Amino acid sequence: MHSCCCRSTLLLLLLYITAAVHQASAFHTNNQATSMMSSAKKQKLNDDDDDKQSLHEIRVGFIGCGTIASAIATSLAKPEHEEYLSEAGLSLSTISVTKRSASKSSKLKEDFPHVVSVYELAEEVVRNSDLVFLCLLPQHVDEMLSELKEKGTWNNDRHTLVSLVSTSKVEDLIAKTSLPTNRVFKMICLPPISNREGCALLTPPASSENGHPYLKKMFDALGGVVECPTDEIMSSMMVPTGLMGTMYGIMKNNRDWLINKGVSPSDASYFVARSYLSMVQDAERDCRDPKRFDDLIEEQTPGGLNEQALKNQEKQGVFDAYDKSMDAVLSRIQGKSDGSLP
């Protein structure tokens, strides 16, 4: 009896010791796992800090704050666009804008209070920026650049000037600022750049040898850019950007035609917009291929409605009228005429 009790006690003691050992082992394992997770987290934070430190910080300024300036500033400042800038090796530090137009500059400040500062004077914007966008009406450019040059505002080692003035000539901008040739550019874009949509035009090429260290990367991060080798090429490529109103006019015409056929205005507007969106999205796929549009036309069913409509419009001279309109737009850009047709 006594021997049986001893054996039972000894068995219980062994079970207790075994459980204690397992618990201690589990505790040690959990501590190791927690320590490893903590170390990994710290390493991730350190890596993130290193990544941020390796990014090139940019201070951006806008002289003139109209629709296009506001769109570019918005694209740069949007939190959801930060990853695209980061992938390009860039980090936005600050945005400085002149007050005019007050409605747009105040809206930028309201939307992005931590990065946007509004100044009364263009001189203040330039002094607080490294990359400066010139966004004035053509008739105000010479006076503004002369004033900034007289005040010694430009720093050849620090400043880059990008003009969005359609009539600007790069060589004139260089002469009026005394900035180095690889620090002066002309750019054209449309408002959808605020959502990383569309495609910017830039001249001279920033990615060329002895070009700019980050300008092309930045515009690629904001949706895409085509670099134009000459101002003449840029002038020609600007012409399709002047047909935005024409496209909307065609869509409006489609809508009104449907309404006249008894379709409700809401349904007509919705259907036309969504239909054109699908067409443009289809065209945008593989658009680096210069034969993309030709292939889409070839895909139209022989003898079908689309093929017939295209032929009818060709017979009606629709595309000849387009060419004449585009020539007129180019003539205005080049300063050869006012762009009007008889």
Secondary structure, DSSP 8 states (H G I E B T S, - for coil): -HHHHHHHHHHHHHHHHHHHHHHHHHHHHHHHHHHHHHHHHHHHHHHHHHHHHHSEEEEEEEES-SHHHHHHHHHHH-GGGHHHHHHTTEEEEEEEEESSSHHHHHHHHHH-TTTEEEESSHHHHHHT-SEEEE---HHHHHHHHHHHHHTT---TTT-EEEE--TT--HHHHHHHH---GGGEEEEE--GGGGGT-S-EEEES-TTSTT--SSHHHHHHHTT-EEE-SSHHHHHHHHGGGGGHHHHHHHHHHHHHHHHHTT--HHHHHHHHHHHHHHHHHHHHTTTTSTTHHHHHHHTS-TTSHHHHHHHHHHHTTHHHHHHHHHHHHHHHHTTSS-----
